[in-house]
């Protein structure tokens, strides 16, 4: 009876084995496909609702001409009886509309990747991001609870688009102001 095999494969056998192993691993990875290119078709509309702990922090919508209606003012916790909701109306410039369209294209590009989150926290902002390039409105629920991975990239892209509009809106005076609940 042989208790121990002391066989040393030749260099050629090792190289062939390595080639076979690499081929097997490559087949597991799948054939790379060309990712769909996000549309650069102009936006017909876009919008976002951003919430935290039940409070709507901001809600905005924009049409194809760049006209925005932006509501904000609600806050998380504290005395909610003194909250004043502000509505701003403005029009984005052509450059701002291009930047928003590019930001939406980034959202579309990240959506091409499989969902993945490597670091999750609780109590992040959440909401819905919407856009329409003429094929019907896309509504994307989101959660800001991922801190690393594809889902973090997605929420970062959403917040980049949201920031463009929020910054533009906050640069103008409110058209309306009223207490929360009215």
C-alpha positions as CSV (number, residue, x, y, z in Angstrom):
1,X,0.0,0.0,0.0
2,X,1.3,3.4,-0.9
3,X,0.8,6.0,1.9
4,X,2.4,9.0,0.1
5,X,2.6,10.2,-3.5
6,X,5.6,12.3,-4.3
7,X,4.8,13.2,-7.9
8,X,6.2,16.6,-9.1
9,X,4.5,17.6,-12.4
10,X,6.7,18.9,-15.1
11,X,6.8,22.6,-16.1
12,X,4.7,21.9,-19.2
13,X,2.0,20.1,-17.2
14,X,1.9,23.1,-14.8
15,X,1.6,25.6,-17.6
16,X,-1.3,23.6,-19.2
17,X,-3.0,23.3,-15.9
18,X,-2.7,27.0,-15.3
19,X,-4.1,27.8,-18.8
20,X,-7.1,25.5,-18.1
21,X,-7.7,27.0,-14.7
22,X,-7.6,30.6,-16.2
23,X,-10.0,29.6,-18.9
24,X,-12.4,28.1,-16.4
25,X,-12.2,31.2,-14.2
26,X,-12.8,33.4,-17.2
27,X,-15.8,31.5,-18.3
28,X,-17.3,32.0,-14.8
29,X,-16.9,35.7,-15.1
30,X,-19.1,35.8,-18.1
31,X,-18.6,37.6,-21.4
32,X,-18.4,41.4,-20.8
33,X,-21.4,43.0,-22.5
34,X,-21.5,46.6,-23.8
35,X,-23.4,48.5,-21.1
36,X,-26.3,50.5,-22.4
37,X,-25.3,54.1,-22.9
38,X,-27.4,56.5,-20.8
39,X,-29.6,58.6,-22.9
40,X,-28.6,62.2,-23.7
41,X,-32.1,62.9,-24.9
42,X,-33.2,66.2,-23.3
43,X,-35.2,65.9,-20.1
44,X,-39.0,66.4,-20.4
45,X,-39.2,66.6,-16.6
46,X,-37.4,65.6,-13.5
47,X,-38.1,65.9,-9.8
48,X,-37.2,64.6,-6.3
49,X,-38.8,64.2,-2.9
50,X,-36.3,64.0,-0.1
51,X,-37.4,62.9,3.3
52,X,-36.0,62.1,6.7
53,X,-37.8,60.7,9.7
54,X,-41.1,61.4,8.0
55,X,-40.4,65.0,7.3
56,X,-40.3,66.2,3.7
57,X,-37.1,68.2,3.5
58,X,-37.6,69.3,-0.1
59,X,-39.8,68.4,-3.0
60,X,-39.2,69.8,-6.5
61,X,-40.2,69.3,-10.1
62,X,-38.9,70.7,-13.3
63,X,-40.3,70.8,-16.8
64,X,-38.6,70.7,-20.2
65,X,-38.2,74.5,-20.3
66,X,-36.4,74.5,-17.0
67,X,-39.3,75.9,-14.9
68,X,-38.9,74.7,-11.3
69,X,-41.3,74.6,-8.4
70,X,-39.3,73.9,-5.2
71,X,-40.8,73.4,-1.7
72,X,-38.7,73.2,1.4
73,X,-38.7,74.2,5.1
74,X,-39.9,71.1,6.9
75,X,-37.3,69.7,9.3
76,X,-36.8,66.6,11.4
77,X,-37.8,66.6,15.1
78,X,-38.0,69.6,17.3
79,X,-40.9,72.0,17.5
80,X,-42.8,71.5,14.3
81,X,-45.4,74.2,15.1
82,X,-43.0,77.0,14.0
83,X,-42.1,75.4,10.6
84,X,-42.6,77.6,7.6
85,X,-42.8,76.0,4.2
86,X,-41.3,78.0,1.4
87,X,-42.2,77.6,-2.3
88,X,-39.7,78.9,-4.9
89,X,-40.3,79.3,-8.6
90,X,-37.5,79.8,-11.0
91,X,-36.1,78.8,-14.4
92,X,-32.8,77.1,-14.9
93,X,-30.4,78.4,-17.5
94,X,-29.4,76.3,-20.5
95,X,-26.1,75.5,-18.8
96,X,-27.9,74.4,-15.6
97,X,-30.3,72.3,-17.6
98,X,-27.4,70.6,-19.3
99,X,-25.7,70.0,-15.9
100,X,-29.0,68.5,-14.6
101,X,-29.4,66.3,-17.7
102,X,-25.8,65.1,-17.2
103,X,-26.5,64.4,-13.6
104,X,-29.5,62.3,-14.5
105,X,-27.4,60.5,-17.1
106,X,-25.0,59.6,-14.2
107,X,-28.0,58.1,-12.3
108,X,-28.9,56.1,-15.4
109,X,-25.3,54.9,-15.8
110,X,-25.1,53.7,-12.2
111,X,-28.4,51.9,-12.6
112,X,-26.7,49.7,-15.2
113,X,-24.6,48.1,-12.5
114,X,-25.9,45.4,-10.2
115,X,-27.2,46.5,-6.8
116,X,-24.6,46.3,-4.1
117,X,-23.9,47.8,-0.7
118,X,-20.8,46.9,1.4
119,X,-21.4,49.3,4.3
120,X,-24.9,50.0,5.6
121,X,-26.1,52.5,8.2
122,X,-29.5,53.4,9.4
123,X,-31.5,56.6,9.4
124,X,-30.3,58.1,6.1
125,X,-32.5,60.4,4.0
126,X,-34.8,58.6,1.6
127,X,-37.3,59.5,-1.1
128,X,-38.1,59.2,-4.8
129,X,-36.1,60.6,-7.7
130,X,-38.1,61.0,-11.0
131,X,-37.2,61.8,-14.6
132,X,-38.7,61.6,-18.1
133,X,-36.8,61.7,-21.3
134,X,-39.9,61.2,-23.4
135,X,-40.4,57.4,-22.8
136,X,-42.6,57.9,-19.7
137,X,-41.7,59.0,-16.2
138,X,-39.1,56.8,-14.3
139,X,-39.6,56.8,-10.6
140,X,-36.7,55.6,-8.5
141,X,-37.2,55.1,-4.8
142,X,-33.9,55.6,-3.0
143,X,-32.4,55.3,0.5
144,X,-29.3,57.1,1.7
145,X,-28.3,54.2,4.0
146,X,-25.5,52.8,1.9
147,X,-22.1,54.2,2.6
148,X,-20.0,52.1,0.2
149,X,-20.7,50.2,-3.0
150,X,-22.9,50.7,-6.1
151,X,-25.9,51.8,-4.0
152,X,-23.8,54.6,-2.5
153,X,-22.7,55.7,-6.0
154,X,-26.4,55.7,-7.0
155,X,-27.6,57.8,-4.1
156,X,-24.6,60.1,-4.6
157,X,-25.6,60.6,-8.2
158,X,-29.2,61.4,-7.1
159,X,-28.0,63.9,-4.5
160,X,-25.7,65.6,-7.1
161,X,-28.8,66.2,-9.3
162,X,-30.8,67.2,-6.3
163,X,-28.1,69.7,-5.2
164,X,-28.1,71.4,-8.6
165,X,-31.8,72.2,-8.2
166,X,-31.7,72.9,-4.5
167,X,-28.8,75.4,-4.8
168,X,-30.5,77.2,-7.7
169,X,-33.7,77.4,-5.8
170,X,-32.1,78.6,-2.5
171,X,-30.5,81.4,-4.5
172,X,-33.9,83.1,-5.1
173,X,-36.4,84.5,-2.7
174,X,-39.5,82.4,-1.9
175,X,-42.6,83.1,-3.9
176,X,-44.8,81.8,-1.1
177,X,-44.4,81.1,2.6
178,X,-46.9,79.4,4.9
179,X,-47.0,77.5,8.1
180,X,-46.6,73.7,7.9
181,X,-50.0,72.1,7.6
182,X,-51.7,74.9,5.6
